Amino acid sequence: MDIDLNVIDELDAEEFTEMECAVEKLLSVWEIKNLRGAAAIFHDDQHIGQKRRELQAVKHPSVDVKGLMDFRRKAVVDNLEGNMLIHPLTTPVIEVNADCTVARGVWWSLGIEGLSKFREEPMAIISLGMVPGTHIKEDGEWRILSGAWQRTTKNEYKKGWVRDMQPTNTRPPLTPEQDRNFLGKYAYMKDEVRKPSPEPPHKDTFDKFPEETDNIWLYINLKK
């Protein structure tokens, strides 16, 4: 592709600054996509305890670093045989603030899973959800400040999501009430009219919710 560099030379200072900002935003979106893709690789038990490049904004005062590390070391299955988690991230909607220091985004994720909690025969699962998050620049690199998988459906493949909805796998197991208060509040319910939750960020997200730790933008459609 031929690029006419004379066009750049003809820009005044304001136009050049606007172009620089547009390029930086495009690069930021690309870096954030790669950041979330890398984080998705470490979503399952198979990577617990492995050394990895830190993707979380661990220097931010709002991050509970000890709690984060403790969570990573906690296994939720007895045996890795038969367990599988494939969750590609798709259709990202990302908004970057004016000075490219904070970004919000939401991805859809359609996954297939094999789940064996207690060495029983693995269960084939179809799992659909959303991955929302806030991202900040830390030491010149984009890092994840907040946001993780939120379940829309998680069901046994042969039953379908209308007849079967698996709770989030935890130790100890969650009661139905606890699951509803946790990720279940985002889940498909056959007796409810469901709006997007979390809703992808809008162009004015940083005007309406300027604080980087303010996650209200995620829950505007959540049923009380």
MOFENMO-V129425 format. One line per field, one symbol per residue. psi: psi as a letter, one per 20 degrees, with the letter a starting at -180 (. if undefined). A space follows every 10 residues. Layout:
# MOFENMO-V129425
psi->???
This chain:
# MOFENMO-V129425
psi->pppnihhghi qrgghhgggg ggghgghggg hhghghghhh hkirhijpiq pqppiqmiip iipngghghg ghioqjqhpi pipqoonqpr lqoppprhjl iqqqqpqqoo qpqppogljr pqppppppaq nrqqqrpokj qpqpgrpapp pgqnqpgihq ihipoprpor prqqrhghgh hciiiiqppi jqoprpoqpq qrhjhighmh phjojhhhjh jpp.
